[in-house]
Amino acid sequence: MSFKTIAGESRSVTEEMTAPWSETTLPTILSRYPLENIFNADEFGLFFQCLPNKSLHMKGEKCSGGKHSKVRLTGLAAGNALGERLPMFVIGKSAKPRCFKGVKTLPCRYRSQKKSWMSGELFEEWVRELDRKFSVSKRKIALIVDNCTAHPHVENLEWVELIFLPPNTTSQTQPMDQGIIRALKAKYRSLAVRKMIKALDEKASIPKFSILAAMFMLRKAWDDVANQTFTNCFRKSGISQKDAQKAINEDDDPFKSLASNEVEEDPIPTLDAELSYIKQKFPDHIDSTISTGDFIDFDIEVSISHGRLTTADIIADITGAEDEELEVDDEDDKDEDKLTRPTADQVRSAITVLEDLSLFSKFGEDMIVHLKYLNHNINKDHDFICKQKVITDFFS
């Protein structure tokens, strides 16, 4: 890293670029937008099928394409300082994964790209959808993103103002990089490891997750990240109560809507305990040298956009140095953790179990209300299926 000497002090180029952001741009944003309308979005790479018995051989690989392009996803996480989060956006390689067959509603927004990367086209499509979404509530938001070629300027937005971070400063200025995405990955890994433990305890084969199963786990992990994690990470980036008060020169607490007794949850001890359980009970099924931190971070170097091409990436792209076997649009789901539609009897049994649980829960009244709503929608779905026509109906 190069350095400049200013007024007898040594300052890095990164610090030079960060200073104008924190001293001028950010205070302007805080003075124009309430904290609940300031969002940050960032991409991350995810080897979605990896378990602690397979992870280390991929650790540190950029995975720009080729043999690992089908076992990774790119996710886009976006939220604000109060813990309000936008739906997870997932980018995979296959346009029509087999596991999507018959599925009417996906747990995350999904698009495909030949290397599972974010592209300028996909980013613009996503931003324009956000603009339409916030137009319904007449809510003007600031969306802070990093400055890369996969994040182009999008013209004619009415309700979303794109604000670009200075280049090479996201580790200091971007809330998602301050710990939100790492908490998300820790929770995702924990869900994956629990499935592994269940299979080992039942002496079944270790699951190989489909994209659909991974999206379910990713959505659950995203929903489970504590609101306080968002608050703390935004605060580390300078988007905080103190900075907002300084910018707007008011005594009102911008975080007054946050629960004062909420505590940031650390997902790492839970994952650590799960890995320890496997090491003790099933030592042959785990790499004994892997640490919890390594397991969370092993895909941290995965390429996620065209804005981060290396020389090797460019050469591979020009020469078409892809594993042709993996150019098939449909993924090989031979051994995947397949999801199938539950039968009517299975659905009724599940509802009955939850109704019984409500009788023994201090939150029973709330559960009954939600179960009533759930029953209503299940009956609507059943009626819709019963009314669907088959081709022979038109010839009766």
Secondary structure, 3 states (H helix, E strand, C coil): CCEEEECCEEEEHHHHHHHHHHHHHHHHHHHHCCHHHEEEEEEEEEECCCCCCCCHHHCCCCCCCHHHCCCEEEEEEEEECCCCECCCEEEECCCCCHHHCCCCCCCCEEEECCCCCECHHHHHHHHHHHHHHHHHCCCCEEEEECCCCCCCCCCCCCCEEEEECCCCCHHHHCHHHHCHHHHHHHHHHHHHHHHHHHHHHCCCCCCEECHHHHHHHHHHHHHHCCHHHHHHHHHHCCCCHHHHHHHHCCCCCCCCCCCCCCCCCCCHHHHHHHHHHHHHHCHHHCCCCCCHHHHHHCCCCCCCEHHHCCHHHHHHHHHCCCCHHHHCCCCCCCCEECCCCCCHHHHHHHHHHHHHHHCCCCCHHHHHHHHHHHHHHHHHHHHHHHHCCCHHHHHC
